[in-house]
């Protein structure tokens, strides 16, 4: 297991040891590449075609699906629980504080599920659909391809409370972010690589206001382009103006609709939009993560290779409850009756 080696390394080590015994692990669930070979051989083609339509209509849909997958896997493992609607007997995760304004793209998954139910009724889980769609989303905006192991079941429960404890937030510090990833069985390298998903997508003003009125000027190079960029952000997100909370800005202002390594180049320049992103490079504790950020900023192939590997690990996060008591939902929004 990788550790940060610095003056506070012992603190992080203690934190890791304290949580490792109770963590979900990115272990080796019973997933295979040919799980649907005989039962639904067209599953990959159907998901890809639907995602092509979605991304062609709006490139931002790629980021929405990728974020959905991440938020799903960090709560109860990759079990499709994030897709569940509230009912009289179930409190879903969609309206949790960390999700309610952050997650969209549910209708895309609905469309894919409807197609698959017509082609292969009762066969393909919503959890698998979301995992495959996340891969295709990345590929469709220029990112790497990886093989997706499949065979997940859908959860019959949701983890509303776990969204508060498990999902990293925009203003979170480096040690806390790392601890949440390690809790899932992911490494420090995975933290940096998976954060590279922010090369696409947007963030809301409420999530970057503290950053732009805080240490942005300190971490950036304070040259003319940086000042122009900061002024633009401040025009989008005025201080103490709650009416602007939902105003959005690209997390990668260089190539916002292209999956590439420019996100890491932005961090090296000190212009990361979110505090949690810039911490990877500028935190006094970022000895190991800073080196990885610099590596990916210089070497896009290294980033793509590690991102692919880390996405497989992310998709393998599971828990025993889903495998012993899960199901294949007919509708991704509701458990079967």
Helices and strands as residue ranges (DSSP letters): H 9-20, H 43-57, H 60-73, G 81-83, H 106-119, H 126-140, H 162-166, H 174-183, H 188-195, G 196-199, E 202-204, H 205-212, H 216-219, H 224-236, G 242-244, E 248-250, H 262-268, H 275-282, H 287-298, H 300-315, H 320-325
